[in-house]
Each structure stands twice: as structure tokens, then as C-alpha cells.
Amino acid sequence: MIGRLNHVAIVVPDLAAAVARYRDLLGATVHSPRDLPEHGVTVVFVDLPNSKLELMTPLGAASPIAKFLADHPNGSMHHVCFEVADLTQAARTLVEGGARVLGDGTPRTGAHGLPVLFLHPRDFDGTLIELEEVKPELQPA
């Protein structure tokens, strides 16, 4: 069901400092920050040869990751994102198998402009999983 690893998301306390570390120390290609008010975060994607990193920081005090950052003041991994070809079918299969989809189960538009769902971390060994629908014809070879 799951396809390639799309990205690993890391919550950071200082986005500019994190960008500088990945760009200047590690030599990565780092994109510009993007505010995602519907998710309450500002994100920056870091290109890797085989995937991406998503650096995230709260966009305001009401951000859903503000508490996460308060609990992890130095930052920490937040979630992993896997690609799926059919998000509706993937969600149906997961729920039938006993997994919990967070929220009301309705896909939301993610940072890449594609439909996403999150799966409860208690069902996946303590790891928050994001599923992103990427049609096979759009997946890189």
C-alpha cells in the first residue's frame, strides 16, 4: 500500500537557524519558507537525493505544534510521510485493520497541495504517520 518515503518532518524552535545548518553545514538545497495558516505552521523543505526533510515551526501561539515544541524545546522529529496512490482506499484498508485516522477522516490539503491524512501514533509504534496521495503518473521514477 505505502509507496516511497516522501519526507520526514522535524519541528524546530528557530527556523532560520535550522535552514542555515542544513544549507551551510550540510550543503543541502533548501527552499524558501512557506506559511500554511490552515495547518498553523511555517515549513521549509530540504531536498535530499532520495527524499525530503520538512522543517516546521509554529505559526502563532495557537499552532497545533506549539505544545509539541514546548515539550521538545530543542526540536524533534514530528512525523514521517509516505506516498500512497489512493488515499481513500488506503484509509479504508487501515480503518478495517484497526488503525485510527486522526481528525474526522476527511483528507486535508497538505504542504505539497495534495490530499493528506494522519494516522494515530499509538497504532504505529509511537510514530505519527502522514499519508499523501501521489498518483502513480506523478511519482518520480
N, C-alpha and C positions, 0 to 999 in steps of 0.2 A: 504494500500500500504506500509506504513512505518512499519518497524519491530522495534526491540529493539533499545534503545539508545546505540550507540557504544561508543562514547566518547564526552566530552566537551573539547574544545581546549582553552588554556589560553596563551596569549602572555606574556612573562616575560622579564624584562630587564637584569636579571642575572640568567642564567640557573642553575649554580652551587648552588647559594643561594636558589633558588626555590626548587631544588631537596633536599637540606638539610632540608628545612622546612617540606616538605611532608614526608620525610623519618624519620627525627629525632623528630620533634614535633608531627606529626600526626600518626607516626608509619606505614606508607603505604609502600607497596612493590613498589620500584622504579627501573625501568630498566635503562640500560646504554644509554647515548646519541647516537643518530644516525643522521649523516649529510645526508640531502636529497637535493643535489645540483640542481636537476631538479625542486624543489619547492622553493629553496632559503632559506631553514630553517634547523635548528637543532632541533630535537624533543626528548623528553623523555616521555615514557608512565608510568603512575602511575596506578597500579591495584587497583580497588575498588571491593567490593563484587558483585555489580550489574552492573558495567560499568568500564570505564577508564577515566582518565584525560590525555590530551596531553599537555605537557608544550612545548611551541615553542619559539624560539628566532631567529632573523635574522641570516642568513649565508651570511655575506658580506653586503656591503652598497647597492647593487642592489636588495636585497631581497624584494619581494612584501609586506612583513610585516614590513619593516623598517619605512615606513610612518605611519603605524598603531601604532608602538611603539613610534614614535616621537609625535603623537597625544595623546598617553596614556603612558607617561613616566614611570609610576609606574606599567604598565602592565594592562591587562584587558581580559575579556572573548572575544574570537575571533569568534568561531563558535560552532555549535552542529552538531554531525554526527549521522545519522540514517541509519540503515541497510535496504536494500531492496533486494528482491530475484532476480529481473530482472531490471537492471539499464536502459536498452534501453526502456523497456515498461514504467517504471516509468517516464523517461524523456518525452516520447511521451505523456503520460497522463497529465503531468504537463504543457507542452507547449500548448496542446489542451485546457487546462483550463485557459490559460493566464499567467502562470508563466514563468519567464525568467531563462534559464540556462546560466551560465556565460561561457565566452570563446566561442569557436566555436561549443560547444555541444558535442564534442568528449570526451569520458571518458579518464581520465589520470590514471596512476598507483599511488595509494595513499601510505601512510606510512606503511600500512599493506601488500603491494604488491597486492592489489585488485583494481579493477576499481572504480573510484570515479567521481562525478560531483558536482559542487557547484551551488546553487540557489541564485538568487539575493535577498539581504536582504530587499529591498523595497517591495517585494512580500510576505514577511513573518514577518511582524511586526517589521522590523528593525534587524532581526536576520539572519546572514549568515548561510545557511544550507548546509551541505555536505551529499551526499548520497553515501553509499558504498555498492557495490554488494557483498552480502554474500549468497551463495547458501544455501538453507534450510538444506541440509545434513551436512553443516559445522557450522551451528548455534548451540550454546550451548543449552542444554535442560533447 
